[in-house]
Amino acid sequence: MSEVASFAAVLASGEGAIAVGTRLAIIRHGEAFANVDSVIGGHKGCRGLTPRGVTQSEVLAARLVRTGELAGAAALWTSVLPRAVETAAILAPALGLTGFERSCSFCERHPGEADGLTWAEYETRYQRRSLPGDDPEFPTSPGGESWIGFLDRAAAALVALATIHPGELVVVVSHGGVIDASLIRFLELAEHGNVVRLHPDNTSITEWRHTGSRWRLVRYNDAAHLAGLSHIRSAEPEWVGAEPPEWAATNQQA
């Protein structure tokens, strides 16, 4: 059975155990036009990497060749969104791989009809925000995923991929939300992660290793290759420091 067919079968069945020593390295894509333009970057809105995002990916690729820290990767997977695919194409040779697999299971949260809007347009049209954890049972917009549905979908895909690679290292080039999903579901964070604010850097590495009974977080948001390179490091978006309305109201009253 092919890699893709095995993944699909395990994902559909939800069965199988993860072997001791299995490793997942999840890499966030390089900076994308959707990031700098504050656009909702689903299948419609994603226009791929900015020149800075390409450079970030190339710097990471050089690091991986130099350190060999992800040497021996059995497979490279990515989402189908252009920003992730373009990042994976840059990284594959550095991992000693000639290609990679794609699956929408590793996509960012599906936004629905709001795909392609700017976030300012979104807030005007829907009269609400859509930060991670906000209204977790409701879709971003009609036809989109809820936060809970997204977390479950992304975590299930990561587990299925780990299941078909017992004792091996698999690299996934994906999105900040998928990295969030791994932390929230593998660490069983309360309130579907709304108790923390997560935001991994572009091209950062988050790595997990399985003990046979549970996941162990090896590293999170490792972007050491960008240290001292402020000219190619992406700015932190405003929403990372934003508080939910009820928290802000409480703090104002205190």
Secondary structure, 3 states (H helix, E strand, C coil): CCHHHHHHHHHHHCCCCCCCCCEEEEEECCCEHHHHCCECCCCCCCCCECHHHHHHHHHHHHHHHHHCCCCCCCEEEECCCHHHHHHHHHHCHHHCCCCCEECHHHCCCCCHHHCCCEHHHHHHHHCCCCCCCCCCCCECCCCCCEHHHHHHHHHHHHHHHHHCCCCCEEEEEECHHHHHHHHHHHCCCHHHHCCCCCCCCCCCEEEEEECCCCEEEEEEEECHHHCCCCCCCCCCCHHHHCCCHHHHHHHHHC
